Amino acid sequence: MGKKKAVRSVPAQIAIGSAAELGFMLALTAVMAALVLGGAIGQGSIRTAALCANALAAFLGSLLAAKGFSQRRLPMTLLSVGGYLLLLLLGNLLFVGEAPSGALAVCLPPIGAAILAALLVSRKPKTRRRR
């Protein structure tokens, strides 16, 4: 008999997805800071690199979140990204003191990345035809 997969509740899986996205963002930000200090990324490109790191972190975290859901993957990954973006906004308000400029540029790439991740995980594998 096969092992039964433990089923997590929806809020727990959304929290796991948001935490994973924040963890990936932290790691990518550290890599980006090392690249800026090393001179590989110019100071004029910091915003672009940060937006790319934001989208990549959302994609990786959404992949983890989407694998935890068996149904309704797209709405659940969007909720996970929504929690991630809410935590980013709260952190920005707490530490910077104002909302980020260009909020649309900050929010749209992670939402697109979540949609892409949900679609990739939802794709059914091809079955082989027997002759």
Order of alpha helices (4+ residues) and beta strands (2+ residues): alpha-alpha-alpha-alpha
